[in-house]
Amino acid sequence: MLFLLYLVASLGAVTAAPFELVSKRPLGDREWTRNKKDGCPAYLEEGQYEFPHYITHISRSQPNRAFGPQFNGLITPNDVSSIFSFDVPADRADANCTLEFLFPRRDQLKTSDFTYKGAGTFFFTGYLAGSCPNASTTFNHQPTPGVFPPFPPIHMEPGYAYTLDVGPCMFAAGTCVAGVTSSNDTFFDFFQDRDDCPIGIYNTYSYGLPCDPEHC
């Protein structure tokens, strides 16, 4: 199986084998909805997803700088990375956690914006479950590394939803999970926003057998 963005920063510490991108799906205008009636692959169902509870940045060139809480994800080539943290409630132990990066085109956005320049290569590395960022987090003082290696680099570009990881929530239920997103060739600054046209990294919940990657 990535964050994410994955995400990113990511739920890599939650799954058994975070070694490849699960799926990449194009986002059509009709897909921006909060319900399932049209089979939309990019909806955010009310009550069934987590917005990042903490976002911060770290800088390789300023390794002791603490950026504190942020509203934007910011990634610059070989320097600034963004850490995204999610709290997973204890009562989600029987759910599936899906880490997904939603990356619409700029013309699809209503209340957000982004700047994207470069080749689009991103890296997602997960931290140990329960070890998450705070106001004192810096490049030299990051959360505890996870037990799995970083995700292989993936290419991300506007107009797609990227399913980064799917796995049981039980390993993180009742605590926090976090991951760092970086790049070696791309400047990416975006306002994480869950409006009708959401952008950014999210953890969504489902029950039963995980869905087909094409439809996750």
For each residue, the residues with C-beta under 8 A, 3 or more apart:
1: 6 12 15 17 18 19 20 21 22 151 164 165 166 167
2: 5 6 7 8 10 12 18 21 99 101 122 123 124 151 154 162 164 165
3: 6 7 8 9 10 11 84 99 101 124 164 179 181 201
4: 7 8 9 10 84 99 101 122 124 164 179 181 201
5: 2 8 9 10 73 84 101 122 124 156 162 164 181 200 201
6: 1 2 3 9 10 11 12 18 99 100 101 124 126 151 162 164 165 179 201
7: 2 3 4 10 84 99 101 124 164 179 181 201
8: 2 3 4 5 82 84 99 101 122 124 125 164 179 180 181 201
9: 3 4 5 6 82 83 84 85 124 125 126 178 179 180 181 201
10: 2 3 4 5 6 7 18 99 124 125 126 151 164 165 179 181
11: 3 6 14 15 86 97 99 126 164 165 167 172 177 179 203
12: 1 2 6 15 18 124 125 126 146 148 150 151 165 179
13: 126 127 128 129 146 147 148 171 172 177
14: 11 97 126 129 165 167 168 169 171 172 177
15: 1 11 12 18 148 165 166 167 168
16: 167
17: 1 148
18: 1 2 6 10 12 15 126 148 151 165
19: 1 151 152
20: 1 151 152
21: 1 2 24 151 154 162 163 164
22: 1 163 164 165 166 213 216
23: 162 163 213 214 216
24: 21 160 161 162 163
25: 41 42 160 161 163 214
26: 159 160
27: 31 32 42 102 103 104 105 108 159 160 161
28: 31
29: 32 108
30: 33 38 40
31: 27 28 38 40 41 42 43
32: 27 29 40 42 43 104 108 196 197 198
33: 30 37 38 40 43 196
34: 43 44 45 46 196
35: 38 40 43 45
36: 39 40 43 45
37: 33
38: 30 31 33 35
39: 36 215
40: 30 31 32 33 35 36 43
41: 25 31 161 214 215 216
42: 25 27 31 32 102 161 198
43: 31 32 33 34 35 36 40
44: 34 48 49 194 198 202 204
45: 34 35 36 48 49 204
46: 34
47:
48: 44 45 204 205 206
49: 44 45 194 202 203 204 205
50: 53 86 87 88 202 203 204 205
51: 192 194 202
52: 55 84 85 86 192 200 201 202
53: 50 85 86 87 176
54: 69 83 84 85 132 133 134 178
55: 52 69 70 71 72 73 82 83 84 85 192
56: 66 67 68 69 70 82 83 133 137
57: 67 70 74 80 81 82 83
58: 63 67 80 81 83 137 138 139 142 180
59: 62 63 65 67 79 80 81 139
60: 63 78 79 80 81 139
61: 79
62: 59 65 139
63: 58 59 60 138 139 140
64: 138 139 140 141
65: 59 62 138 139
66: 56 135 136 137 138
67: 56 57 58 59 70 137
68: 56 135
69: 54 55 56 135
70: 55 56 57 67 73 74 82
71: 55 191 192
72: 55 189 190 191 192
73: 5 55 70 82 84 181 188 189 190 192 200 201
74: 57 70 80 82 188 189
75: 80 81 82 122 181 182 183 186 187 188 189
76: 79 80 183 187
77: 118 183 184 185 186 187
78: 60 183 184
79: 59 60 61 76
80: 57 58 59 60 74 75 76
81: 57 58 59 60 75 180 181 182
82: 8 9 55 56 57 70 73 74 75 180 181
83: 9 54 55 56 57 58 133 137 142 143 178 179 180 181
84: 3 4 5 7 8 9 52 54 55 73 178 179 181 201
85: 9 52 53 54 55 132 133 176 177 178
86: 11 50 52 53 176 177 178 203
87: 50 53 175 176
88: 50 92 97 169 172 173 174 175 176 177 203
89: 92 173 174
90: 93 173 174
91: 173
92: 88 89 95 97 169 173 205
93: 90 169 170 173 174
94: 169 170 207
95: 92 168 169 205 206 207
96: 166 167 168 169 205 206 207 208 210
97: 11 14 88 92 165 166 167 168 169 172 203 204 205
98: 163 165 166 203 204 205 206 210 216
99: 2 3 4 6 7 8 10 11 163 164 165 166 201 202 203
100: 6 161 162 163 164 201 202 203 204 216
101: 2 3 4 5 6 7 8 156 161 162 164 200 201 202
102: 27 42 161 162 198 199 200 201 202
103: 27 156 157 158 159 160 161 162 199
104: 27 32 108 109 158 159 197 198 199
105: 27 108 109 158 159
106: 109 113 114 158
107:
108: 27 29 32 104 105 197
109: 104 105 106 112 113 114 193 197 199
110: 195 196 197
111: 193 195 197
112: 109 190 191 192 193 195 197 199
113: 106 109 190 191
114: 106 109 158 188 189 190 191 199
115: 187 188 189 190
116: 120 157 158 186 187 188 190
117: 186 187 188
118: 77 121 183 185 186 187 188
119: 155 185 186
120: 116 155 156 157 185 186
121: 118 153 154 155 183 184 185 186
122: 2 4 5 8 75 153 154 155 156 181 182 183 186 188
123: 2 150 151 153 181 182 183 184
124: 2 3 4 5 6 7 8 9 10 12 150 151 154 164 179 180 181
125: 8 9 10 12 145 146 150 151 179 180 182
126: 6 9 10 11 12 13 14 18 146 148 177 178 179
127: 13 131 132 142 143 144 145 146 177 178 179 180
128: 13 131 143 144 145 146 147
129: 13 14 146 171 172 175 176 177
130: 172 175 176 177
131: 127 128 143 144 176 178
132: 54 85 127 143 176 177 178
133: 54 56 83 85 137 142 143 178
134: 54 137
135: 66 68 69
136: 66 141
137: 56 58 66 67 83 133 134 141 142 143
138: 58 63 64 65 66 141 142
139: 58 59 60 62 63 64 65 142
140: 63 64
141: 64 136 137 138
142: 58 83 127 133 137 138 139 145 180
143: 83 127 128 131 132 133 137 178
144: 127 128 131
145: 125 127 128 142
146: 12 13 125 126 127 128 129 179
147: 13 128
148: 12 13 15 17 18 126
149:
150: 12 123 124 125
151: 1 2 6 10 12 18 19 20 21 123 124 125 154 164
152: 19 20
153: 121 122 123 184
154: 2 21 121 122 124 151 162 164
155: 119 120 121 122
156: 5 101 103 120 122 160 162
157: 103 116 120 160
158: 103 104 105 106 114 116
159: 26 27 103 104 105
160: 24 25 26 27 103 156 157
161: 24 25 27 41 42 100 101 102 103
162: 2 5 6 21 23 24 100 101 102 103 154 156
163: 21 22 23 24 25 98 99 100 166 213 216
164: 1 2 3 4 5 6 7 8 10 11 21 22 99 100 101 124 151 154 201
165: 1 2 6 10 11 12 14 15 18 22 97 98 99
166: 1 15 22 96 97 98 99 163 210 213 216
167: 1 11 14 15 16 96 97 171
168: 14 15 95 96 97 171
169: 14 88 92 93 94 95 96 97 172 173 205
170: 93 94 173
171: 13 14 129 167 168
172: 11 13 14 88 97 129 130 169 175 176 177
173: 88 89 90 91 92 93 169 170
174: 88 89 90 93
175: 87 88 129 130 172
176: 53 85 86 87 88 129 130 131 132 172
177: 11 13 14 85 86 88 126 127 129 130 132 172 203
178: 9 54 83 84 85 86 126 127 131 132 133 143
179: 3 4 6 7 8 9 10 11 12 83 84 124 125 126 127 146
180: 8 9 58 81 82 83 124 125 127 142
181: 3 4 5 7 8 9 10 73 75 81 82 83 84 122 123 124 201
182: 75 81 122 123 125
183: 75 76 77 78 118 121 122 123 186 187 188
184: 77 78 121 123 153
185: 77 118 119 120 121
186: 75 77 116 117 118 119 120 121 122 183
187: 75 76 77 115 116 117 118 183
188: 73 74 75 114 115 116 117 118 122 183
189: 72 73 74 75 114 115
190: 72 73 112 113 114 115 116 199 200
191: 71 72 112 113 114 199
192: 51 52 55 71 72 73 112 199 200 201
193: 109 111 112 198 199 200
194: 44 49 51 198 200 202
195: 110 111 112 198
196: 32 33 34 110
197: 32 104 108 109 110 111 112
198: 32 42 44 102 104 193 194 195 202
199: 102 103 104 109 112 114 190 191 192 193
200: 5 52 73 101 102 190 192 193 194
201: 3 4 5 6 7 8 9 52 73 84 99 100 101 102 164 181 192
202: 44 49 50 51 52 99 100 101 102 194 198
203: 11 49 50 86 88 97 98 99 100 177
204: 44 45 48 49 50 97 98 100
205: 48 49 50 92 95 96 97 98 169
206: 48 95 96 98 210 211
207: 94 95 96
208: 96
209:
210: 96 98 166 206 216
211: 206 215 216
212: 215 216
213: 22 23 163 166 216
214: 23 25 41
215: 39 41 211 212
216: 22 23 41 98 100 163 166 210 211 212 213
